[in-house]
Amino acid sequence: MTEHDTGPTRSERAQGKAGEARPREAAEENGAQVSTDGTANGAQEAAIPELVIISGMSGAGRSTAAKCLEDLGWFVVDNLPPALIPTMVELGARSQGNVARIAVVVDVRGRRFFDNLRESLADLDGRGVTRRIVFLESSDDALVRRFESVRRPHPLQGDGRIVDGIAAERELLRELRGDADLVIDTSSLNVHELRAKMDAQFAGEEEPELRATVMSFGFKYGLPVDADLVADMRFLPNPHWVPELRPFTGVNEEVASYVFNQPGAKEFLDRYAELLRLIAAGYRREGKRYVTIAIGCTGGKHRSVAMSEKLAARLAAEGVETVVVHRDMGRE
């Protein structure tokens, strides 16, 4: 990723100060009587817009994610104070269906700011608003490179270094990251790749109950920071030590057959798939729509790839919309 968060999006510029509007006074000036639940007496109950909150590390690509949703037809508001999010949703509900999907970009730069966000989220949950949190993550090294490339200070570094600002922001965002429905690690992504990920999650006409990303990886290259669940395939014999299999990968049928003929491989697949069914049911009950399942081996070439392919096929057969990503295959 090379893009930083700068300025308002087109929707915000076009709508001016929509986030500052006072819906109750505006309605009363037009003679409407506003009920306590935000609907006018005698009128049909307003449709509550779908809400996405985009947050994450400064420099991780919040603006790119917001612009992608804007291109998909979402009404996007950048840097809206969290206390005004419920007001924005209420305004959308009064738009007679013209604003059915709202995306709000927020960053957390102070303790009171975070408290306001938490209060707003509790308010939205109490109203039954369908809301999701997208969190943009990136490694410290990648963030430092991005800030240095544009010669900008980190918004929280003060008199210190860029890394000090990053550390302070990461600590402030820790709880919000844990509550996120979708975490996207942009450390190795460019602008186009991030847009492709956003398109994959939000471009569909119908929102699936649960979307899963099954990612193979190599432990020697580090754990995926956006993984919700991690499984280790290093308990299986490594095809790397079989000369005729070494040049191939886990997508090759011979390598996959070798892996699944090893003791414990099929049993692991069956039991892990059963465990994921239990977890998926809980995710659905909690309103979590996205899960990243990381399957690792030493180099991310043979065992993890073969298991990821089989597990993804199993999930897809059970009705879970699934994407397979082989993070480190071909990296050696």
KOLLUM-15853 format. One line per field, with one value per residue (C-alpha): x, y negated, z negated; residue in one letter. Coordinates in nm, 2 decimals, m for minus. Layout:
<atoms>
x [X:...]
y [Y:...]
z [Z:...]
code [A:...]
</atoms>
This chain:
<atoms>
x [0.00:0.13:m0.18:m0.24:m0.56:m0.60:m0.90:m1.28:m1.42:m1.64:m1.96:m1.87:m1.77:m2.10:m2.31:m2.12:m2.20:m2.45:m2.30:m2.36:m2.74:m2.99:m3.26:m3.52:m3.52:m3.52:m3.82:m4.01:m3.95:m4.13:m4.42:m4.34:m4.39:m4.09:m4.14:m3.89:m3.78:m3.68:m3.98:m4.26:m4.61:m4.84:m4.55:m4.42:m4.12:m3.80:m3.56:m3.24:m2.93:m2.66:m2.34:m1.97:m1.72:m1.37:m1.08:m0.73:m0.37:m0.28:m0.12:m0.27:m0.52:m0.84:m0.89:m0.84:m1.10:m1.34:m1.31:m1.36:m1.70:m1.79:m1.73:m1.96:m2.24:m2.20:m2.25:m1.91:m1.82:m1.46:m1.34:m1.69:m1.67:m1.79:m2.06:m2.23:m2.25:m2.60:m2.72:m2.58:m2.77:m3.09:m3.05:m3.00:m3.32:m3.50:m3.37:m3.66:m3.42:m3.18:m2.91:m2.93:m2.56:m2.33:m1.96:m1.79:m1.42:m1.30:m0.96:m0.90:m0.65:m0.75:m0.92:m1.23:m1.26:m1.25:m1.51:m1.74:m1.70:m1.78:m2.10:m2.21:m2.16:m2.37:m2.64:m2.64:m2.67:m2.96:m3.14:m3.08:m2.86:m2.66:m2.31:m1.97:m1.62:m1.34:m0.99:m0.69:m0.37:m0.01:0.33:0.55:0.81:0.55:0.40:0.74:0.82:0.49:0.53:0.89:0.81:0.57:0.77:0.48:0.49:0.26:m0.04:0.05:0.43:0.44:0.81:0.91:0.98:0.74:0.77:0.66:0.34:0.27:0.31:0.08:m0.19:m0.16:m0.22:m0.53:m0.67:m0.61:m0.96:m1.13:m0.92:m1.04:m1.40:m1.35:m1.55:m1.29:m0.92:m0.71:m0.33:m0.20:0.17:0.24:m0.06:m0.06:m0.36:m0.50:m0.47:m0.65:m0.93:m0.96:m1.00:m1.27:m1.45:m1.44:m1.61:m1.86:m1.93:m2.18:m2.55:m2.64:m2.44:m2.36:m2.41:m2.03:m1.73:m1.41:m1.06:m0.84:m0.48:m0.17:0.15:0.50:0.60:0.95:0.80:0.59:0.23:m0.04:m0.14:m0.50:m0.57:m0.86:m0.76:m0.42:m0.35:m0.01:0.06:0.42:0.30:0.29:0.60:0.74:0.73:1.03:1.24:1.10:1.32:1.06:0.80:1.02:0.98:0.60:0.35:0.05:m0.19:m0.02:m0.22:0.09:0.19:m0.17:m0.20:0.13:0.01:m0.33:m0.18:0.01:m0.13:m0.35:m0.40:m0.75:m0.85:m0.73:m0.93:m1.25:m1.22:m1.10:m1.39:m1.63:m1.47:m1.52:m1.88:m1.92:m1.72:m1.91:m2.24:m2.12:m1.98:m2.32:m2.50:m2.26:m2.31:m1.95:m1.94:m1.58:m1.32:m0.96:m0.83:m0.45:m0.30:0.08:0.37:0.75:0.77:0.41:0.46:0.34:0.15:m0.03:m0.12:m0.27:m0.46:m0.59:m0.73:m0.91:m1.04:m1.17:m1.35:m1.51:m1.63:m1.76:m1.96:m2.12:m2.24:m1.97:m1.84:m1.47:m1.16:m0.82:m0.50:m0.15:0.05:0.40:0.37:0.65:0.84:1.12]
y [0.00:m0.34:m0.56:m0.77:m0.91:m1.26:m1.49:m1.42:m1.18:m1.29:m1.20:m1.41:m1.71:m1.68:m1.66:m1.93:m1.92:m1.64:m1.50:m1.83:m1.84:m1.83:m1.60:m1.67:m2.05:m2.01:m1.79:m2.00:m2.31:m2.12:m2.05:m1.68:m1.53:m1.32:m1.01:m0.89:m0.60:m0.84:m0.79:m1.05:m0.98:m0.84:m0.76:m0.41:m0.31:m0.43:m0.17:m0.18:m0.20:0.06:m0.08:m0.01:m0.17:m0.19:m0.24:m0.12:m0.25:m0.58:m0.50:m0.16:m0.26:m0.39:m0.64:m0.38:m0.15:m0.44:m0.54:m0.18:m0.17:m0.51:m0.37:m0.08:m0.32:m0.37:m0.71:m0.78:m1.03:m1.08:m1.17:m1.19:m1.24:m0.91:m1.08:m1.18:m0.84:m0.76:m1.10:m1.01:m0.68:m0.86:m1.10:m0.81:m0.65:m0.97:m0.97:m0.75:m0.49:m0.72:m0.65:m0.27:m0.21:m0.44:m0.40:m0.62:m0.66:m0.72:m0.72:m0.70:m0.96:m1.01:m0.83:m1.04:m1.00:m0.62:m0.64:m0.83:m0.56:m0.29:m0.47:m0.52:m0.15:m0.06:m0.31:m0.16:0.20:0.09:m0.04:0.28:0.12:0.37:0.25:0.38:0.27:0.29:0.25:0.17:0.31:0.29:0.37:0.11:0.13:0.07:m0.22:m0.39:m0.35:m0.51:m0.81:m0.86:m0.84:m1.14:m1.31:m1.35:m1.30:m1.05:m1.23:m1.09:m1.11:m1.46:m1.55:m1.18:m0.95:m0.80:m0.46:m0.63:m0.76:m0.42:m0.25:m0.50:m0.46:m0.08:m0.07:m0.31:m0.09:0.25:0.29:0.17:0.41:0.70:0.60:0.57:0.79:0.77:0.71:0.64:0.65:0.41:0.45:0.61:0.47:0.19:m0.03:0.19:0.51:0.34:0.23:0.58:0.71:0.45:0.54:0.91:0.84:0.57:0.59:0.88:0.81:1.03:1.03:1.39:1.51:1.59:1.54:1.73:1.68:1.99:1.88:2.11:1.96:2.05:2.01:1.91:1.60:1.50:1.54:1.36:1.07:1.07:1.44:1.52:1.89:2.06:2.43:2.59:2.86:2.93:3.25:3.41:3.53:3.27:3.35:3.12:3.42:3.63:3.55:3.62:3.40:3.11:2.90:2.91:2.75:2.86:2.79:3.07:3.40:3.61:3.38:3.37:3.75:3.78:3.54:3.70:4.05:3.96:4.06:3.80:3.58:3.69:3.71:3.35:3.23:3.40:3.28:2.93:2.89:3.01:2.75:2.48:2.56:2.50:2.17:2.06:2.10:1.88:1.62:1.60:1.56:1.28:1.11:1.17:1.21:1.27:1.51:1.57:1.92:1.96:2.30:2.31:2.53:2.46:2.29:2.25:2.46:2.82:2.93:2.60:2.55:2.91:2.88:2.53:2.65:2.94:2.74:2.46:2.72:2.87:2.53:2.43:2.76:2.66:2.33:2.10:1.86:1.93:1.78:1.95:1.75:1.91:1.63:1.78:2.03:1.95:1.74:1.98]
z [0.00:0.09:0.03:m0.28:m0.43:m0.29:m0.27:m0.23:0.02:0.31:0.13:m0.17:0.04:0.23:m0.09:m0.28:m0.65:m0.65:m0.96:m1.14:m1.06:m1.34:m1.21:m1.48:m1.43:m1.05:m1.06:m1.31:m1.09:m0.81:m1.03:m1.10:m1.44:m1.53:m1.75:m2.00:m1.77:m1.49:m1.27:m1.19:m1.33:m1.06:m0.83:m0.75:m0.96:m0.79:m0.66:m0.86:m0.64:m0.64:m0.81:m0.77:m0.99:m0.84:m1.08:m1.14:m1.14:m0.98:m0.65:m0.62:m0.35:m0.51:m0.23:0.04:m0.13:m0.16:0.21:0.31:0.12:0.27:0.62:0.52:0.44:0.07:m0.09:m0.24:m0.52:m0.61:m0.96:m1.11:m1.49:m1.64:m1.85:m1.52:m1.37:m1.51:m1.38:m1.03:m1.04:m1.14:m0.85:m0.62:m0.75:m0.66:m0.30:m0.17:m0.06:0.12:m0.14:m0.20:m0.27:m0.47:m0.53:m0.79:m0.83:m1.18:m1.35:m1.73:m1.85:m2.21:m2.50:m2.50:m2.12:m2.17:m2.45:m2.22:m1.95:m2.20:m2.32:m1.96:m1.88:m2.18:m2.07:m1.72:m1.86:m2.07:m1.76:m1.57:m1.31:m1.09:m1.13:m1.05:m1.13:m0.87:m1.03:m0.81:m0.95:m0.85:m0.98:m1.15:m0.88:m0.60:m0.78:m0.85:m0.48:m0.37:m0.60:m0.51:m0.13:m0.16:m0.43:m0.66:m1.04:m1.21:m1.36:m1.71:m1.71:m1.87:m1.93:m1.90:m1.61:m1.36:m1.54:m1.86:m1.69:m1.54:m1.88:m2.05:m1.78:m1.78:m2.16:m2.13:m1.85:m2.02:m2.15:m1.83:m1.63:m1.84:m1.77:m1.39:m1.16:m0.89:m0.93:m0.62:m0.64:m0.38:m0.45:m0.12:0.08:0.33:0.39:0.66:0.45:0.16:0.39:0.52:0.16:0.08:0.41:0.32:m0.01:0.08:0.45:0.44:0.48:0.19:m0.13:m0.24:m0.59:m0.63:m0.42:m0.48:m0.36:m0.39:m0.37:m0.35:m0.49:m0.59:m0.96:m0.86:m0.70:m1.00:m1.11:m0.91:m1.13:m1.00:m1.09:m1.32:m1.35:m1.29:m1.24:m1.22:m0.97:m1.08:m1.25:m0.91:m0.72:m0.49:m0.11:m0.08:m0.18:0.10:0.40:0.67:0.48:0.38:0.70:0.68:0.45:0.26:0.55:0.74:0.71:0.63:0.34:0.21:0.22:0.03:m0.24:m0.29:m0.30:m0.61:m0.95:m1.10:m0.79:m0.70:m1.07:m1.11:m0.81:m0.94:m1.30:m1.21:m0.96:m1.24:m1.48:m1.22:m1.18:m1.55:m1.53:m1.22:m1.39:m1.68:m1.44:m1.27:m1.60:m1.69:m1.36:m1.24:m0.87:m0.79:m0.91:m0.80:m0.87:m0.84:m0.77:m0.82:m0.75:m0.74:m0.41:m0.30:0.02:m0.04:m0.35:m0.43:m0.06:m0.02:m0.35:m0.26:0.07:m0.09:m0.38:m0.14:0.07:m0.24:m0.36:m0.02:0.00:m0.33:m0.20:m0.32:m0.06:m0.05:0.10:0.10:0.07:0.08:m0.08:m0.05:0.23:0.48:0.24:0.18]
code [M:T:E:H:D:T:G:P:T:R:S:E:R:A:Q:G:K:A:G:E:A:R:P:R:E:A:A:E:E:N:G:A:Q:V:S:T:D:G:T:A:N:G:A:Q:E:A:A:I:P:E:L:V:I:I:S:G:M:S:G:A:G:R:S:T:A:A:K:C:L:E:D:L:G:W:F:V:V:D:N:L:P:P:A:L:I:P:T:M:V:E:L:G:A:R:S:Q:G:N:V:A:R:I:A:V:V:V:D:V:R:G:R:R:F:F:D:N:L:R:E:S:L:A:D:L:D:G:R:G:V:T:R:R:I:V:F:L:E:S:S:D:D:A:L:V:R:R:F:E:S:V:R:R:P:H:P:L:Q:G:D:G:R:I:V:D:G:I:A:A:E:R:E:L:L:R:E:L:R:G:D:A:D:L:V:I:D:T:S:S:L:N:V:H:E:L:R:A:K:M:D:A:Q:F:A:G:E:E:E:P:E:L:R:A:T:V:M:S:F:G:F:K:Y:G:L:P:V:D:A:D:L:V:A:D:M:R:F:L:P:N:P:H:W:V:P:E:L:R:P:F:T:G:V:N:E:E:V:A:S:Y:V:F:N:Q:P:G:A:K:E:F:L:D:R:Y:A:E:L:L:R:L:I:A:A:G:Y:R:R:E:G:K:R:Y:V:T:I:A:I:G:C:T:G:G:K:H:R:S:V:A:M:S:E:K:L:A:A:R:L:A:A:E:G:V:E:T:V:V:V:H:R:D:M:G:R:E]
</atoms>
